[in-house]
Amino acid sequence: MDPAGASVANVIGGSEGDKFAVGNIYSVKLITGDEFRGIVMADWLFFPQEGSKPRPGHTKNTRMVNASFITGLSYLGKTEEPFLTDSCWVNLDGLRAKEAVAVRQAEADAERMGVGVTAEAQSIFDALSKTLPVQWENSDILVMKEVRVRSPYLSDCVFGGTDAANNRVKKVLELERRRLHLFGT
């Protein structure tokens, strides 16, 4: 299934209202390769994590699944589990807040990954980021928003910024290259 193409309801047939009714059990496969069984518990798909069934009065961890990440979905039946009663509730605001934090973290992690750069360049970026504020600008590493380190990421490839900032970046770059056993070749 193309995650951007069809909805999960189109893939499994029927309308979302019928197929994703509370209590339906599914076997799910995600684009990450993860596979699990779960139960619809609210307007979205919430799946209990693996483990024992919850007892009345006890909580159960849930997992929210974005339908666009589902590559395989098999309807397994319906359950009459006791935790699917009217007294059971899911804190949707809490889940939305956790999702927002996870999305922000994923975006921050993605910004730290260089596109079209070598593993060596990424290692240098990661090492510099431990002591200096850095960001990718195409294949250049922009340090302190003023000093640019160009490929092949040697001391003589450092440009811009004040003399003090430029010299600091060169010094840190030399030390990190030595630490990483990357010698100027």
N, C-alpha and C positions, 0 to 999 in steps of 0.2 A: 504494500500500500504506500502510496506517495503521501507523506504526512500533510503536505500543503494541498493535496488534491481533494480526496473524498472524505466525508465524515465517517466516523466509526459506524454509525447507524446504517449508512449506505453500504458499507462493506459487509455487515452481518445480515442485512436485510431488515425490512420493517421500519417502523418509526421509532424515534428515540424514546417517546413516551411509553411504548409497549416494551421495548427491549431493555431499557434502563430503569425499570421499575424497582423500587426499594425491595431488597430481598433477593434479587436475581443473583445467581452465582456465575462467575466467568473464569475461564482460564485465559490469562493475559500474557502477551509477549510484547516487550517494548523495543524501540529502535536501539536501545543500549544493550540489548541481548538478555536483559532480565526477564525471567518468567515467574509467574506466581498465580495462585488462585485467590479470588476475592469476591466480596459481596458489595452490591450497590447499597449505600447507606443514606444518600441525600441526592440533591440535584446533580451533583457531579459524581464521578466514580470514586468511592472511598473503599479501600480494601484493607481488611484487618491484616496485620503482619502475621507471619507464620507463628505457630505456637498453639497453646491450649485455648479452648473456648473461654470467653469471659464468664464470670459468675455474676449473678445479680448483685448490684451495688458496687462492683469493681469496674475500673476503667480498662479500656483496650486501646492500644495504639492504632492509629489509622494512617493511611497513606493516600494522598490525593494524586490522581493521575491525569495529566493533560491528555485529552483524547488524541491530539495530533501526534503524540509519541507512541501510540499503540500501532504495532504492525500486525498483530494477530490477536483475535478475540474469538473464543468459543463459548457459547452459552452452555452451562452445565446443569441448569435447573433453578429451582427456587427453594429458599430455606424459610423455615418458620422459627428461626433462632430467637431466643428470649430477648436479646439485645436489640432487636428491631421493633420494639414496641414504641408506643407514644412517649414513654418515659425516657427513652434514649435520645440523646441530642448530640450534635456535633458543633463545636465552637467554630463557625465559619469565619468570624472576624479574626480569630487567632490563627487559623490556617491561612487566610489571605495575608496576614502580616508575615508569617513564616515564608510564604511563597515570595513576597516582595523582597525579603532579606536574601533569599536564595537567588533570585533573579539578579539583584544588585551585585552579589558576590560573583556570580557567573560572568556578568558583564565586566567586572573589574579584573577577573582572571583572564578573560579573553583579550582585554587591552594589553596585558602583560606578555602576550604571545606575539612574537614577530611573524609576519607573513612573508614567505619567500626568503627567509634567512636561514643560514646554516645552524646546525646544532651548536657549533662553537660560538656563533654570534649570540644565540639565546643564552648560553652559559655565561657569557660576558655580561649581557644585560642583567641576568638574574643576580650575578655577583655584585655589579655596580648598584643594583637596587637595594642592597642590604645597607649601604652607607650613604647613598645619594638619591635624591628624587629623580627618577628617569621615566621616559616614555618612548615608545616607538614613533618615528615619523618616517613612514615608508621603510627603507632598510637602514636608516640612520638612527642612532640612539641620541635622543635629546636629553641632556643632563641639566638639571636646575633651570630648565626652560630657556637656557642661553648658550650652552656649550654643546656642540654637535660632534659625535664620534661616527666617522664613516668607515665603511668596509675598507680594509680588512681589520679594523678595530685595533690598530696599533697606536702608540703615543704620537706618532707623526701624522695621524689621521684625526687629530683633535683640532677643531676650529671654533672660532667665535667666543663670545663672552669676554669678561674682563681678564686681564693677565692673571690675577689671583685665582679666579674661577677656572681658567684654562689650565693653569699649572696644577691646581688641586685635582682636576679630573685626570690629567696625565699621570700624576703620582698614584692615584687610586687605581687607574687602569693598569699601570705597570705592576703594582702589587697584586692585583686580582689575577692578571695573566700569569704571574709567577706562581701564585697559589693554585691556579687551575692547571699548571704545567703547560701553558700555552706560550711558547716562546716566539718572538717576532721572526717569522720565516717568510 
